[in-house]
Amino acid sequence: MIKKKVFLINICFGIAGIEKRFLNILSKLHERGVVDPFLVVPISHRNELEAANLISENIRDKLIPVEESKISRIPANIIKRFKVRGHGLWREFFTANAFNNQLEKITASKSPVIHFGITNRYIKIRPSQNIFECVDASLESLRSPLWYNIINTKCLVNCQTNRIKNEFEKIWKLRECRINVPPNCFAKQVIPNKNVKRNPKKIIFVGRFIKDKSPLVFIEALNILRRKNVLFTASLLGEGPLEKKIKNKVKEYKLEKIVSIEFVKSLDEALLSSSIYVSLQTGDNYPSQALLEAMSAGCAILASDVGETHRLIDLSNGILVPIDSYKIAESLLLMLSNPEMTGALGQESIKKISAKFTADDYCEHLERIYHSEINLVNNR
């Protein structure tokens, strides 16, 4: 029996949550062998994944790199230097043509399923088995012009949470598209490394440095701990528009010796060496890929009590707090002062991931969707 081809499309320029998630989905679908999956990405993104050692040998030939126009590959720092605005939109526009050509070839094959992770408004939506991810925890992008091109097609919108689904339905009352919410989420499992020792006093924060992730609130909480003479070290791993402000605050509060700020492409070692993982998103921490990886690495979790975060974090494996620097500092102090309790919370995180948030469960659900979409189109 010929396996149905599934093309995962990510028009992206970086390594963050959904980029990692689609690579993980590709790997697991290929391993399961029910469908024949491929991941279509800009060649610059393929090179980034390669540089970060995220492409395993068994899926190397499953990546389809799309050539970008030279103008779309001008680095963001050069664009900023010449004060050209809208670099992201510019890059989207000049990359779309190459992707439209690739999609033309894909749709010419027999009954392909096209599953978009990250797309853009310049992509031509073709009559095919299309699935579109809707993952914005802040809900801000749900009104994007991108959705005008999607809602009136007979496609499936895969909302990652019920919260996103409810908002999507409220905004787009008149639509032809159907909506799905997956039963769970998953991330790559972080494999224990005997050469990496866990530091009971180490706190880690991972995420883009933007207001929705609350990095400045986190720094304020660390300053409260420092003023109380609490022993700890902390790492902020990420990049983004608030980076300069974060560094200025670290300097102002004299935290330079105990707080590091950097960008890394692979989190494994940093997570395995940390005891406490902090996630302070304002919309929802579910289903953050970095948070899921931290749980699988055995970190105790301190997370903002928002959205559907409670699906991942409860009293068994962490602490839920309001986004308030004093409350965050209070909870961090409790965890730092009780290493045995914190270690036990981390072990529960591992158990929870292994029991409820597996790649097999998630991909089995996707496989059912793919076959359902094919049957729907065949019966039209």
DASULSUL-V723300 format. One record per residue. N is the residue number from 1. RES is the residue in three letters. PSI is psi in degrees with one decimal (999 if undefined). OMEGA is omega as a letter, one per 20 degrees, with the letter a starting at -180 (999 if undefined). D_CENTER is the distance of its C-alpha to the mean C-alpha in Angstrom with 2 decimals. Layout:
# DASULSUL-V723300
n=N res=RES psi=PSI omega=OMEGA d_center=D_CENTER
n=N res=RES psi=PSI omega=OMEGA d_center=D_CENTER
This chain:
# DASULSUL-V723300
n=1 res=MET psi=130.9 omega=a d_center=34.26
n=2 res=ILE psi=128.8 omega=r d_center=32.03
n=3 res=LYS psi=142.9 omega=r d_center=28.32
n=4 res=LYS psi=137.5 omega=r d_center=26.55
n=5 res=LYS psi=135.1 omega=r d_center=24.36
n=6 res=VAL psi=125.3 omega=r d_center=20.75
n=7 res=PHE psi=115.2 omega=r d_center=19.11
n=8 res=LEU psi=121.6 omega=a d_center=15.33
n=9 res=ILE psi=121.6 omega=r d_center=15.08
n=10 res=ASN psi=104.3 omega=r d_center=12.44
n=11 res=ILE psi=82.4 omega=a d_center=14.28
n=12 res=CYS psi=161.8 omega=a d_center=12.10
n=13 res=PHE psi=67.0 omega=a d_center=13.29
n=14 res=GLY psi=177.6 omega=r d_center=11.07
n=15 res=ILE psi=100.3 omega=r d_center=8.62
n=16 res=ALA psi=-155.9 omega=a d_center=5.20
n=17 res=GLY psi=-61.9 omega=a d_center=1.53
n=18 res=ILE psi=-27.8 omega=r d_center=4.05
n=19 res=GLU psi=-45.2 omega=r d_center=6.60
n=20 res=LYS psi=-40.1 omega=a d_center=6.43
n=21 res=ARG psi=-41.9 omega=a d_center=6.31
n=22 res=PHE psi=-33.5 omega=r d_center=9.20
n=23 res=LEU psi=-40.7 omega=r d_center=10.94
n=24 res=ASN psi=-40.3 omega=r d_center=10.99
n=25 res=ILE psi=-44.9 omega=r d_center=12.32
n=26 res=LEU psi=-48.6 omega=a d_center=14.82
n=27 res=SER psi=-44.6 omega=a d_center=16.03
n=28 res=LYS psi=-41.0 omega=r d_center=16.63
n=29 res=LEU psi=-41.8 omega=r d_center=18.25
n=30 res=HIS psi=-42.5 omega=r d_center=20.42
n=31 res=GLU psi=-40.0 omega=a d_center=21.41
n=32 res=ARG psi=-33.0 omega=r d_center=22.39
n=33 res=GLY psi=13.4 omega=a d_center=24.47
n=34 res=VAL psi=-37.8 omega=r d_center=24.76
n=35 res=VAL psi=170.1 omega=r d_center=23.51
n=36 res=ASP psi=95.5 omega=a d_center=23.49
n=37 res=PRO psi=151.8 omega=r d_center=19.96
n=38 res=PHE psi=150.0 omega=r d_center=19.20
n=39 res=LEU psi=121.0 omega=a d_center=16.24
n=40 res=VAL psi=118.3 omega=a d_center=17.41
n=41 res=VAL psi=160.9 omega=r d_center=15.97
n=42 res=PRO psi=147.5 omega=a d_center=17.82
n=43 res=ILE psi=-32.2 omega=r d_center=19.91
n=44 res=SER psi=-34.9 omega=r d_center=18.66
n=45 res=HIS psi=-40.1 omega=r d_center=15.07
n=46 res=ARG psi=-41.7 omega=a d_center=16.77
n=47 res=ASN psi=-35.6 omega=r d_center=18.72
n=48 res=GLU psi=-43.2 omega=r d_center=15.81
n=49 res=LEU psi=-39.1 omega=r d_center=14.41
n=50 res=GLU psi=-45.9 omega=a d_center=18.07
n=51 res=ALA psi=-30.1 omega=a d_center=18.67
n=52 res=ALA psi=6.7 omega=a d_center=15.92
n=53 res=ASN psi=38.1 omega=a d_center=17.57
n=54 res=LEU psi=-6.9 omega=a d_center=14.59
n=55 res=ILE psi=111.3 omega=r d_center=16.84
n=56 res=SER psi=157.4 omega=a d_center=19.22
n=57 res=GLU psi=-34.8 omega=a d_center=22.70
n=58 res=ASN psi=-15.3 omega=r d_center=22.58
n=59 res=ILE psi=4.6 omega=a d_center=20.02
n=60 res=ARG psi=-42.8 omega=a d_center=21.20
n=61 res=ASP psi=3.1 omega=r d_center=23.42
n=62 res=LYS psi=-4.6 omega=r d_center=20.77
n=63 res=LEU psi=130.6 omega=r d_center=19.06
n=64 res=ILE psi=103.0 omega=r d_center=20.83
n=65 res=PRO psi=135.9 omega=r d_center=20.60
n=66 res=VAL psi=125.3 omega=r d_center=21.76
n=67 res=GLU psi=138.9 omega=r d_center=24.09
n=68 res=GLU psi=154.0 omega=r d_center=23.48
n=69 res=SER psi=150.9 omega=a d_center=26.45
n=70 res=LYS psi=-35.7 omega=a d_center=27.57
n=71 res=ILE psi=-29.0 omega=a d_center=27.22
n=72 res=SER psi=-16.2 omega=a d_center=23.49
n=73 res=ARG psi=4.3 omega=r d_center=23.04
n=74 res=ILE psi=123.8 omega=a d_center=24.67
n=75 res=PRO psi=148.4 omega=a d_center=22.49
n=76 res=ALA psi=-37.2 omega=a d_center=21.15
n=77 res=ASN psi=-31.4 omega=r d_center=23.44
n=78 res=ILE psi=-42.5 omega=r d_center=26.44
n=79 res=ILE psi=-45.5 omega=a d_center=25.73
n=80 res=LYS psi=-37.1 omega=a d_center=25.53
n=81 res=ARG psi=-38.1 omega=a d_center=28.76
n=82 res=PHE psi=9.8 omega=r d_center=30.58
n=83 res=LYS psi=39.1 omega=r d_center=29.11
n=84 res=VAL psi=124.8 omega=a d_center=27.85
n=85 res=ARG psi=160.6 omega=r d_center=25.66
n=86 res=GLY psi=38.0 omega=a d_center=22.85
n=87 res=HIS psi=-40.4 omega=a d_center=21.65
n=88 res=GLY psi=-46.1 omega=a d_center=18.39
n=89 res=LEU psi=-38.2 omega=r d_center=20.59
n=90 res=TRP psi=-47.4 omega=a d_center=23.09
n=91 res=ARG psi=-40.2 omega=r d_center=20.78
n=92 res=GLU psi=-48.0 omega=a d_center=19.50
n=93 res=PHE psi=-46.9 omega=a d_center=23.18
n=94 res=PHE psi=-14.9 omega=r d_center=24.45
n=95 res=THR psi=-27.3 omega=a d_center=21.80
n=96 res=ALA psi=-38.1 omega=a d_center=22.24
n=97 res=ASN psi=-43.8 omega=r d_center=25.74
n=98 res=ALA psi=-38.8 omega=r d_center=24.79
n=99 res=PHE psi=-37.3 omega=r d_center=22.14
n=100 res=ASN psi=-38.9 omega=r d_center=24.75
n=101 res=ASN psi=-41.3 omega=r d_center=27.19
n=102 res=GLN psi=-41.3 omega=r d_center=24.89
n=103 res=LEU psi=-31.8 omega=r d_center=24.19
n=104 res=GLU psi=-42.6 omega=r d_center=27.99
n=105 res=LYS psi=-41.3 omega=a d_center=28.50
n=106 res=ILE psi=-46.7 omega=a d_center=25.93
n=107 res=THR psi=-14.5 omega=r d_center=27.47
n=108 res=ALA psi=-19.8 omega=r d_center=30.87
n=109 res=SER psi=167.6 omega=a d_center=30.16
n=110 res=LYS psi=118.0 omega=r d_center=31.08
n=111 res=SER psi=55.9 omega=r d_center=28.78
n=112 res=PRO psi=151.0 omega=r d_center=25.34
n=113 res=VAL psi=130.6 omega=r d_center=22.23
n=114 res=ILE psi=115.5 omega=a d_center=19.78
n=115 res=HIS psi=106.1 omega=a d_center=16.21
n=116 res=PHE psi=126.9 omega=r d_center=14.38
n=117 res=GLY psi=-64.7 omega=r d_center=10.61
n=118 res=ILE psi=122.5 omega=r d_center=11.23
n=119 res=THR psi=-168.0 omega=r d_center=14.94
n=120 res=ASN psi=170.9 omega=a d_center=17.38
n=121 res=ARG psi=-12.7 omega=a d_center=20.69
n=122 res=TYR psi=1.7 omega=r d_center=22.85
n=123 res=ILE psi=133.0 omega=r d_center=22.00
n=124 res=LYS psi=122.1 omega=r d_center=24.91
n=125 res=ILE psi=117.1 omega=a d_center=24.07
n=126 res=ARG psi=153.2 omega=r d_center=26.42
n=127 res=PRO psi=96.2 omega=a d_center=28.03
n=128 res=SER psi=-174.3 omega=r d_center=26.21
n=129 res=GLN psi=84.9 omega=a d_center=24.00
n=130 res=ASN psi=136.5 omega=r d_center=20.96
n=131 res=ILE psi=133.0 omega=a d_center=17.77
n=132 res=PHE psi=129.3 omega=r d_center=15.29
n=133 res=GLU psi=141.4 omega=r d_center=11.81
n=134 res=CYS psi=101.2 omega=a d_center=11.83
n=135 res=VAL psi=7.1 omega=a d_center=8.69
n=136 res=ASP psi=103.4 omega=a d_center=9.88
n=137 res=ALA psi=-24.9 omega=r d_center=10.45
n=138 res=SER psi=-16.2 omega=a d_center=13.06
n=139 res=LEU psi=-0.2 omega=a d_center=14.83
n=140 res=GLU psi=-35.2 omega=a d_center=16.19
n=141 res=SER psi=-1.2 omega=a d_center=15.31
n=142 res=LEU psi=-19.2 omega=r d_center=16.93
n=143 res=ARG psi=8.8 omega=a d_center=20.24
n=144 res=SER psi=145.8 omega=r d_center=19.29
n=145 res=PRO psi=-22.2 omega=r d_center=22.05
n=146 res=LEU psi=-41.4 omega=a d_center=19.66
n=147 res=TRP psi=-20.8 omega=r d_center=20.16
n=148 res=TYR psi=-35.1 omega=a d_center=23.95
n=149 res=ASN psi=-12.4 omega=a d_center=23.77
n=150 res=ILE psi=-41.5 omega=a d_center=22.00
n=151 res=ILE psi=-24.5 omega=a d_center=23.51
n=152 res=ASN psi=20.1 omega=r d_center=26.97
n=153 res=THR psi=159.8 omega=a d_center=26.21
n=154 res=LYS psi=60.9 omega=a d_center=26.45
n=155 res=CYS psi=-178.6 omega=r d_center=22.79
n=156 res=LEU psi=128.9 omega=r d_center=20.26
n=157 res=VAL psi=120.1 omega=a d_center=17.41
n=158 res=ASN psi=89.6 omega=r d_center=14.76
n=159 res=CYS psi=128.9 omega=a d_center=13.75
n=160 res=GLN psi=-21.0 omega=r d_center=11.14
n=161 res=THR psi=161.3 omega=r d_center=13.55
n=162 res=ASN psi=-31.6 omega=r d_center=17.27
n=163 res=ARG psi=-44.7 omega=r d_center=16.88
n=164 res=ILE psi=-43.8 omega=a d_center=15.14
n=165 res=LYS psi=-47.0 omega=a d_center=17.75
n=166 res=ASN psi=-41.2 omega=r d_center=20.60
n=167 res=GLU psi=-40.4 omega=r d_center=19.84
n=168 res=PHE psi=-45.6 omega=a d_center=19.44
n=169 res=GLU psi=-33.9 omega=r d_center=22.78
n=170 res=LYS psi=-41.4 omega=a d_center=24.39
n=171 res=ILE psi=-45.6 omega=a d_center=23.63
n=172 res=TRP psi=75.6 omega=a d_center=24.41
n=173 res=LYS psi=-40.1 omega=r d_center=27.47
n=174 res=LEU psi=110.8 omega=a d_center=29.11
n=175 res=ARG psi=155.6 omega=r d_center=27.01
n=176 res=GLU psi=-21.7 omega=a d_center=27.57
n=177 res=CYS psi=155.1 omega=r d_center=24.07
n=178 res=ARG psi=160.8 omega=a d_center=23.23
n=179 res=ILE psi=137.2 omega=r d_center=20.33
n=180 res=ASN psi=148.0 omega=r d_center=18.63
n=181 res=VAL psi=119.8 omega=a d_center=16.51
n=182 res=PRO psi=152.1 omega=a d_center=15.35
n=183 res=PRO psi=-20.1 omega=a d_center=17.08
n=184 res=ASN psi=-170.8 omega=r d_center=14.36
n=185 res=CYS psi=171.4 omega=r d_center=10.89
n=186 res=PHE psi=165.0 omega=r d_center=10.43
n=187 res=ALA psi=168.8 omega=r d_center=8.98
n=188 res=LYS psi=134.8 omega=r d_center=11.25
n=189 res=GLN psi=132.7 omega=r d_center=14.22
n=190 res=VAL psi=119.3 omega=a d_center=15.28
n=191 res=ILE psi=127.7 omega=r d_center=18.96
n=192 res=PRO psi=142.0 omega=a d_center=21.52
n=193 res=ASN psi=115.4 omega=a d_center=23.47
n=194 res=LYS psi=-16.8 omega=r d_center=27.04
n=195 res=ASN psi=-8.8 omega=r d_center=27.27
n=196 res=VAL psi=120.0 omega=a d_center=24.66
n=197 res=LYS psi=138.1 omega=r d_center=26.18
n=198 res=ARG psi=131.8 omega=r d_center=24.44
n=199 res=ASN psi=114.9 omega=a d_center=25.66
n=200 res=PRO psi=-11.5 omega=a d_center=26.47
n=201 res=LYS psi=8.9 omega=a d_center=26.43
n=202 res=LYS psi=130.4 omega=r d_center=23.09
n=203 res=ILE psi=139.8 omega=r d_center=20.28
n=204 res=ILE psi=140.1 omega=r d_center=16.80
n=205 res=PHE psi=126.6 omega=a d_center=14.37
n=206 res=VAL psi=133.6 omega=r d_center=11.00
n=207 res=GLY psi=163.8 omega=r d_center=9.23
n=208 res=ARG psi=140.3 omega=a d_center=10.35
n=209 res=PHE psi=78.9 omega=r d_center=14.00
n=210 res=ILE psi=165.1 omega=a d_center=14.46
n=211 res=LYS psi=-39.9 omega=a d_center=16.53
n=212 res=ASP psi=-19.0 omega=r d_center=13.95
n=213 res=LYS psi=-7.0 omega=r d_center=12.63
n=214 res=SER psi=41.1 omega=r d_center=16.38
n=215 res=PRO psi=-32.7 omega=a d_center=16.88
n=216 res=LEU psi=-33.0 omega=r d_center=20.56
n=217 res=VAL psi=-39.6 omega=r d_center=21.18
n=218 res=PHE psi=-43.8 omega=r d_center=20.00
n=219 res=ILE psi=-40.6 omega=r d_center=22.51
n=220 res=GLU psi=-41.8 omega=r d_center=25.16
n=221 res=ALA psi=-40.0 omega=r d_center=24.73
n=222 res=LEU psi=-36.5 omega=r d_center=25.13
n=223 res=ASN psi=-36.6 omega=r d_center=28.24
n=224 res=ILE psi=-41.5 omega=r d_center=29.68
n=225 res=LEU psi=-42.9 omega=a d_center=29.34
n=226 res=ARG psi=-41.2 omega=a d_center=31.00
n=227 res=ARG psi=-23.8 omega=r d_center=33.84
n=228 res=LYS psi=5.9 omega=a d_center=34.45
n=229 res=ASN psi=34.3 omega=r d_center=34.75
n=230 res=VAL psi=135.6 omega=r d_center=31.98
n=231 res=LEU psi=125.3 omega=r d_center=31.14
n=232 res=PHE psi=164.2 omega=r d_center=27.47
n=233 res=THR psi=153.8 omega=a d_center=25.22
n=234 res=ALA psi=145.9 omega=r d_center=21.74
n=235 res=SER psi=131.6 omega=r d_center=19.03
n=236 res=LEU psi=115.1 omega=a d_center=16.58
n=237 res=LEU psi=113.9 omega=a d_center=14.08
n=238 res=GLY psi=-169.4 omega=r d_center=12.62
n=239 res=GLU psi=166.4 omega=a d_center=14.32
n=240 res=GLY psi=179.5 omega=a d_center=15.04
n=241 res=PRO psi=-21.9 omega=a d_center=18.04
n=242 res=LEU psi=5.2 omega=a d_center=18.94
n=243 res=GLU psi=-44.2 omega=a d_center=19.36
n=244 res=LYS psi=-42.6 omega=r d_center=23.13
n=245 res=LYS psi=-39.3 omega=r d_center=23.64
n=246 res=ILE psi=-47.4 omega=a d_center=21.89
n=247 res=LYS psi=-38.2 omega=r d_center=24.12
n=248 res=ASN psi=-40.1 omega=r d_center=27.12
n=249 res=LYS psi=-40.9 omega=r d_center=26.61
n=250 res=VAL psi=-42.2 omega=r d_center=26.32
n=251 res=LYS psi=-44.1 omega=a d_center=29.54
n=252 res=GLU psi=-39.3 omega=a d_center=31.22
n=253 res=TYR psi=3.6 omega=r d_center=30.67
n=254 res=LYS psi=46.8 omega=a d_center=31.72
n=255 res=LEU psi=6.0 omega=a d_center=28.62
n=256 res=GLU psi=-33.2 omega=a d_center=28.44
n=257 res=LYS psi=-17.2 omega=a d_center=29.79
n=258 res=ILE psi=-6.2 omega=r d_center=27.34
n=259 res=VAL psi=124.0 omega=r d_center=24.08
n=260 res=SER psi=149.1 omega=r d_center=22.28
n=261 res=ILE psi=121.8 omega=a d_center=19.75
n=262 res=GLU psi=169.5 omega=r d_center=18.14
n=263 res=PHE psi=126.7 omega=r d_center=15.30
n=264 res=VAL psi=148.8 omega=a d_center=14.63
n=265 res=LYS psi=-22.9 omega=r d_center=12.83
n=266 res=SER psi=126.4 omega=a d_center=13.26
n=267 res=LEU psi=-11.6 omega=a d_center=12.82
n=268 res=ASP psi=-54.9 omega=a d_center=15.20
n=269 res=GLU psi=-41.4 omega=a d_center=18.40
n=270 res=ALA psi=-40.3 omega=a d_center=17.27
n=271 res=LEU psi=-42.1 omega=a d_center=15.93
n=272 res=LEU psi=-25.3 omega=a d_center=19.06
n=273 res=SER psi=-3.6 omega=a d_center=21.32
n=274 res=SER psi=153.3 omega=r d_center=20.11
n=275 res=SER psi=-31.1 omega=a d_center=21.39
n=276 res=ILE psi=128.6 omega=r d_center=19.47
n=277 res=TYR psi=131.8 omega=a d_center=15.80
n=278 res=VAL psi=127.7 omega=r d_center=15.43
n=279 res=SER psi=117.8 omega=a d_center=12.74
n=280 res=LEU psi=46.3 omega=r d_center=14.41
n=281 res=GLN psi=145.7 omega=a d_center=12.44
n=282 res=THR psi=-24.1 omega=a d_center=15.21
n=283 res=GLY psi=-56.1 omega=a d_center=13.94
n=284 res=ASP psi=138.5 omega=r d_center=12.03
n=285 res=ASN psi=-6.3 omega=r d_center=10.22
n=286 res=TYR psi=129.5 omega=j d_center=9.84
n=287 res=PRO psi=67.3 omega=a d_center=7.67
n=288 res=SER psi=125.5 omega=r d_center=5.44
n=289 res=GLN psi=-41.7 omega=a d_center=4.62
n=290 res=ALA psi=-39.3 omega=r d_center=6.89
n=291 res=LEU psi=-44.0 omega=r d_center=9.20
n=292 res=LEU psi=-40.0 omega=r d_center=9.68
n=293 res=GLU psi=-39.3 omega=r d_center=10.48
n=294 res=ALA psi=-39.8 omega=r d_center=12.74
n=295 res=MET psi=-44.0 omega=a d_center=14.45
n=296 res=SER psi=-22.4 omega=r d_center=15.17
n=297 res=ALA psi=-7.7 omega=r d_center=16.55
n=298 res=GLY psi=25.7 omega=r d_center=18.92
n=299 res=CYS psi=142.6 omega=r d_center=18.03
n=300 res=ALA psi=145.7 omega=a d_center=19.53
n=301 res=ILE psi=133.6 omega=r d_center=17.17
n=302 res=LEU psi=116.4 omega=a d_center=18.12
n=303 res=ALA psi=152.9 omega=r d_center=16.03
n=304 res=SER psi=139.5 omega=a d_center=16.97
n=305 res=ASP psi=76.3 omega=a d_center=18.75
n=306 res=VAL psi=158.9 omega=r d_center=17.09
n=307 res=GLY psi=-131.7 omega=a d_center=15.99
n=308 res=GLU psi=25.5 omega=r d_center=15.40
n=309 res=THR psi=-31.8 omega=a d_center=14.47
n=310 res=HIS psi=-17.4 omega=r d_center=17.81
n=311 res=ARG psi=-26.2 omega=a d_center=16.62
n=312 res=LEU psi=-37.3 omega=a d_center=14.98
n=313 res=ILE psi=130.2 omega=r d_center=17.28
n=314 res=ASP psi=-169.4 omega=a d_center=21.04
n=315 res=LEU psi=-16.9 omega=a d_center=24.14
n=316 res=SER psi=-27.6 omega=a d_center=23.98
n=317 res=ASN psi=6.9 omega=r d_center=20.96
n=318 res=GLY psi=-164.4 omega=a d_center=20.48
n=319 res=ILE psi=132.6 omega=r d_center=21.48
n=320 res=LEU psi=132.9 omega=a d_center=20.32
n=321 res=VAL psi=157.2 omega=r d_center=21.65
n=322 res=PRO psi=161.0 omega=r d_center=22.14
n=323 res=ILE psi=80.6 omega=a d_center=20.73
n=324 res=ASP psi=124.1 omega=a d_center=24.05
n=325 res=SER psi=-36.5 omega=a d_center=24.73
n=326 res=TYR psi=-41.0 omega=r d_center=27.80
n=327 res=LYS psi=-39.1 omega=r d_center=26.23
n=328 res=ILE psi=-45.9 omega=r d_center=23.33
n=329 res=ALA psi=-40.7 omega=r d_center=25.99
n=330 res=GLU psi=-44.2 omega=a d_center=28.11
n=331 res=SER psi=-38.6 omega=r d_center=25.50
n=332 res=LEU psi=-40.2 omega=r d_center=24.60
n=333 res=LEU psi=-43.0 omega=r d_center=28.37
n=334 res=LEU psi=-43.2 omega=a d_center=28.78
n=335 res=MET psi=-39.4 omega=r d_center=26.19
n=336 res=LEU psi=-32.0 omega=a d_center=27.62
n=337 res=SER psi=-13.0 omega=a d_center=31.13
n=338 res=ASN psi=72.6 omega=a d_center=30.57
n=339 res=PRO psi=-32.6 omega=r d_center=29.05
n=340 res=GLU psi=-43.5 omega=r d_center=30.22
n=341 res=MET psi=-44.7 omega=a d_center=28.56
n=342 res=THR psi=-40.3 omega=r d_center=25.27
n=343 res=GLY psi=-40.0 omega=r d_center=25.55
n=344 res=ALA psi=-38.9 omega=r d_center=26.25
n=345 res=LEU psi=-40.9 omega=r d_center=23.18
n=346 res=GLY psi=-40.5 omega=r d_center=21.08
n=347 res=GLN psi=-36.5 omega=r d_center=22.96
n=348 res=GLU psi=-32.9 omega=r d_center=22.33
n=349 res=SER psi=-44.4 omega=r d_center=18.55
n=350 res=ILE psi=-45.7 omega=a d_center=19.09
n=351 res=LYS psi=-40.9 omega=a d_center=21.41
n=352 res=LYS psi=-43.9 omega=r d_center=19.21
n=353 res=ILE psi=-46.4 omega=a d_center=16.31
n=354 res=SER psi=-32.1 omega=a d_center=19.07
n=355 res=ALA psi=-37.6 omega=a d_center=20.85
n=356 res=LYS psi=-17.1 omega=a d_center=18.48
n=357 res=PHE psi=65.8 omega=a d_center=15.00
n=358 res=THR psi=152.3 omega=r d_center=15.96
n=359 res=ALA psi=-35.7 omega=a d_center=14.79
n=360 res=ASP psi=-44.3 omega=r d_center=18.31
n=361 res=ASP psi=-44.8 omega=a d_center=18.35
n=362 res=TYR psi=-45.6 omega=a d_center=15.20
n=363 res=CYS psi=-28.5 omega=r d_center=16.53
n=364 res=GLU psi=-40.0 omega=r d_center=20.01
n=365 res=HIS psi=-43.8 omega=r d_center=18.98
n=366 res=LEU psi=-43.0 omega=a d_center=17.54
n=367 res=GLU psi=-39.7 omega=r d_center=20.80
n=368 res=ARG psi=-41.7 omega=r d_center=22.84
n=369 res=ILE psi=-46.8 omega=a d_center=21.18
n=370 res=TYR psi=-47.1 omega=a d_center=21.84
n=371 res=HIS psi=-34.9 omega=r d_center=25.44
n=372 res=SER psi=-42.1 omega=r d_center=25.93
n=373 res=GLU psi=-41.0 omega=r d_center=24.96
n=374 res=ILE psi=-43.9 omega=r d_center=27.37
n=375 res=ASN psi=-39.4 omega=r d_center=30.10
n=376 res=LEU psi=-46.2 omega=a d_center=29.71
n=377 res=VAL psi=-41.7 omega=a d_center=30.19
n=378 res=ASN psi=-26.2 omega=a d_center=33.08
n=379 res=ASN psi=-2.1 omega=a d_center=34.81
n=380 res=ARG psi=999 omega=999 d_center=34.69
